[in-house]
Amino acid sequence: MKKVGFFRSVHLKFVLIYVLLIMIAMQIIGVYFVRQLESTLLKNFQISIDERVNLLAYYLEEEMVKERDLEEDGPTLEDDVRKILTDFKTTDISEVQVIEGSTLKIIGTSDPYNQGIVGQRTTDTLIRRVIATSDDDGDDVTLIDPQTGNRIWVLATPIKSDGNVIGAIYLIAKKENVYAQMKTINNILASGTAMALIVTAILGVLLARTITRPIADMQRQALAMTKGNFSRKVKVYGYDEIGQLAITFNNLTKKLQEAHATTEGERRKLSSVLSYMTDGVIATDRKGRVILINEPAAKLLNVSRETILSSPIVTLLGLDEEYTFDDLLVEKESVILDYSTKNKPYVLRANFSVIQKETGFVNGLITVLHDITEQEKIDMERREFVANVSHELRTPLTTMRSYLEALADGAWKDESIAPNFLEVTQNETERMIRLVNDLLQLSKMDSKDYRLTKEWINFVDFYNRIIDRFELTKDESISFNRLLLDYACFVEIDEDKLTQVLDNIISNAIKYSPEGGVITFKMEEKGGLVIVSVSDEGVGIPKENIDQIFERFYRVDKARTRKLGGTGLGLAIAKEMVEAHGGEIWATSIEGKGTTVSFSLPYVQTEEDDWA
């Protein structure tokens, strides 16, 4: 599993969310606090100025209504106003001007550097409006000082005596001092917020660790579980919700370990059963795709287990044109899979079983394959054997019946044909006896209840005697050629059985030899074996039929064989007898030039030395 990056981890997300929440809360509180504090400071600043202005107005009223003797050399109104304004000067107030109400003339200013305006008429509209409206609260406005760029508060308040406006006070206050205080407070608040966020981040990291550490342990345990390690346990740091989750996770791990052990045991059992089954087994998912195939099935279908996984079962079995997967789900009978070629039969039987839940939901399909090639071959041979035996027995019986009926009808009285009819009947009877004897002999050999009576025989002399016997009865147009060993060769054999083998092979060679043909008898010693062969110059056997001539009732040319009186069992009997002696038999042929039938027998040189 890919490791989670730091910037994508829950740890960082938790700390960020925690810090952001604190920061947002601090910002909301700070904005509300700053606005309320600013409003309060401005209000207090104005109230303070108003109170001092009201007191100043009281003093100025006394001086302005005071009667003065113009002839006496005493302080003038301007002198008394200047004195009062000198005492009134504070750091918050930049300048205070006093204007006479009737003449709008400036009679005093607190700014020592602006005394030149005393005695001049004011043109300020704010003063004119206050004097004209006689508003007790006065009028004020916030302006920007063009020289310093700071904010100033200009206040115009009327001076009244007995309800009449006798003058006005024009005050310029430094409002920027209030905002300077707000700036200082904002800086303090920002510093406090930063410190709080740092502390919050540290606490958030510690708090996040208490939550993410058990989760990280669970993640490591989950990764270990995916690799099959169920021995680890998640550490329980507390008994809160996270602790309860860790305990539950440990319990789940234990149950998974038990379930995995059970499943693994069942899997091994199933794997062992599938591996040692001689039948092929294929399992599919609910869509018909192969999810499991054992080794016998792969061998039966001649496919690689790795390449056919996830492939459709109907394609694997070659049933695309005849069946769909849904058809196989409802198929109750066995399906025969014929993969036979021209030279080799190969037949499988497939049985299907549906994997189904109790609810009826189909999970997949199990296919069991059986190799029934030998069974089919045996059934085919059995049918062919019965047909051949029936035919072979029916032919002589039919002939005998026909001749016997003719004799019964009076042909026995005709001396010219009666002997011929009797001879044919006798020949057919002998043919039936040979056929039955051959069948009985094969039956004995199949049941393995016969015994060989072996003795050491000089095979050269034995072979010569058999050839001599056939040479006396053969057609004069056929000649024999002997290529035998020029020394004694002792082999342990059953003389009667090997006589029958050679009789069958030599009889066939004589039957199929043309007039003037040569039959060659050969014997040689090679690699601890004695190789005996009989060659004729007949029509030969086609290449595709050469391996089948040792099968029962097999004939290359059936019509010709029956005409020559063969049963089709001679070479089959020869094969069984040679193999019973521990040898092998085979044939080679060139079509149109002849056939050679050969067989081998075990030969031990030391035994010959003992006889010598």
QUIFENMO-V686389 format. One record per backbone hydrogen bond with DSSP energy under -0.5 kcal/mol. CO is the residue of the C=O (numbers start at 1). NH is the residue of the N-H. Records with the same first field share a line. If there is no record, write none. Layout:
CO=NH ; NH
This chain:
5=8
6=9
9=13
10=14
11=15
12=16
13=17
14=18
15=19
16=20
17=21
18=22
19=23
20=24
21=25
22=26
23=27
24=28
25=29
26=30
27=31
28=32
29=33
30=34
31=35
32=36
33=37
34=38
35=39
36=40
37=41
38=42
39=43
40=44
41=45
42=46
43=47
44=48
45=49
46=50
47=51
48=52
49=53
50=54
51=55
52=56
53=57
54=58
55=59
56=60
57=61
58=62
59=63
60=64
61=65
62=66
68=70
69=72
72=74
76=80
77=81
78=82
79=83
80=84
81=85
82=86
83=87
84=88
85=89
86=89
92=94 ; 174
95=172
96=110
97=170
98=107 ; 108
99=168
100=104
104=122
105=100 ; 107
106=119
108=98
110=112
111=114
112=115
114=117
115=118
117=120
120=106
124=128
125=129
126=130
127=131
128=132
129=133
130=134 ; 135
135=138 ; 158
139=156
141=143 ; 154
143=145 ; 152
145=149
150=145
151=176
152=143 ; 154
153=155 ; 173
154=141
155=171
156=139
157=169
158=160
159=166 ; 167
161=164
164=161 ; 166
166=101
167=159
168=99
169=157 ; 171
170=97
171=155 ; 173
172=94 ; 95
173=153 ; 175
174=177
175=178 ; 179
176=180
177=181
178=182
179=183
180=184
181=185
182=186
183=187
184=188
185=189
186=190
187=191
188=192
189=193
190=194
191=195
192=196
193=197
194=198
195=199
196=200
197=201
198=202
199=203
200=204
201=205
202=206
203=207
204=208
205=209
206=210
207=211
208=211 ; 212
209=213
211=215
212=216
213=217
214=218
215=219
216=220
217=221
218=222
219=223
220=224
221=225
222=226
223=227
224=227 ; 229
225=228
228=230
235=237
240=244
241=245
242=246
243=247
244=248
245=249
246=250
247=251
248=252
249=253
250=254
251=255
252=256
253=257
254=258
255=259
256=260
257=261
258=262
259=263
260=264
261=265
262=266
263=267
264=268
265=269
266=270
267=271
268=272
269=273
270=274
271=275
272=276
273=277
280=369
281=294
282=367
283=291 ; 292
285=288
288=313
289=285
290=310
292=283
294=298
295=299
296=300
297=301
298=302 ; 303
304=308
305=309
308=311
311=290
312=316
313=317
314=319 ; 320
315=318
319=323
324=328
325=329
326=330
327=330
328=331
330=332
334=336
335=350
336=338
337=339 ; 348
344=341
346=339
347=372 ; 373
348=337
349=370
350=335
351=368
353=366
354=356
355=363 ; 364
357=360
361=357 ; 363
364=355
365=284
366=353
367=282 ; 369
368=351
369=280
370=349 ; 372
372=376
373=377
374=378
375=379
376=380
377=381
378=382
379=383
380=384
381=385
382=386
383=387
384=388
385=389
386=390
387=391
388=392
389=393
390=394
391=395
392=396
393=397
394=398
395=399
396=400
397=401
398=402
399=403
400=404
401=405
402=406
403=407
404=408
405=409
406=411
407=410 ; 412
410=413
411=414
413=415
414=417 ; 418
417=421
418=422
419=423
420=424
421=425
422=426
423=427
424=428
425=429
426=430
427=431
428=432
429=433
430=434
431=435
432=436
433=437
434=438
435=439
436=440
437=441
438=442
439=443
440=444
441=445
442=446
443=447
444=448 ; 449
452=454
455=493
457=459 ; 491
458=462
459=463
460=464
461=465
462=466
463=467
464=468
465=469
466=470
467=471
468=472
469=473
470=474
475=478
479=519
481=483 ; 521
483=523
489=459
491=457 ; 493
493=455 ; 495
494=498
495=499
496=500
497=501
498=502
499=503
500=504
501=505
502=506
503=507
504=508
505=509
506=510
507=511
508=512
509=513
510=513
514=517
517=479
518=520
519=481 ; 521
520=522 ; 535
521=483
522=533
524=531
526=529
528=603
529=526 ; 531
530=532 ; 601
531=524
532=599
533=522
534=597
535=520
539=592
542=545 ; 546
543=546
545=548 ; 549
546=549
548=551
551=554
556=558
557=561
558=562
559=563
560=564
561=566
562=565
568=553 ; 554
569=573
570=574
571=575
572=576
573=577
574=578
575=579
576=580
577=581
578=581 ; 583
579=582
584=600
586=598
588=596
590=593 ; 594
594=590
595=536
596=588 ; 598
597=534
598=586
599=532
601=530
603=605
604=607 ; 608
605=609
606=610
607=611
608=612
